[in-house]
Amino acid sequence: MANINYTETEAAQAIQAVLPDSRWIGTGLAKAYLWLINQERSEEAVARHLYERGCFSLTKAREIVPTLVRDGFLCRIKPRTKTGSAENPITKIFPAAITEQRFIEKLDNLLCQRSTVDYEDDRESGHT
């Protein structure tokens, strides 16, 4: 796999293009970074934006904002940690299998009550 390196600006622009309305902290930081490097908003306005999005407290946002242009925003995005169900996929797979089974049971009951209703299970055809 090729090692692809993006500049801070390219990364921020990509995040904004793909996730413009996301509540993810990375989206808020990317937008803040772009506003600052393009001198579109004051540091106070950017800090308030980060605070209002729920990224940081207002005090922490005011502390971070002056460093964004110098240090970039990527260093502020914490790597995802595997905790809880992210660490153990069984905790997601098992409830999903039970939910799927109950759904099929309900669907089959509906078919018995309404002869005009039918369905096709794509799991048997090899679709994923």
Protein Blocks (a to p, Z undefined) as FASTA:
>chain_A
ZZddddfklmmmmmmmmmmmbcbfklmmmmmmmmmmnopacfklmmmmmmmnomacfklm
mmmmmmmmmnommlmpccdddehjlmmmmlmmmmmmmmmmmmmmmmmmmmmmmmkbccdd
fklnopZZ
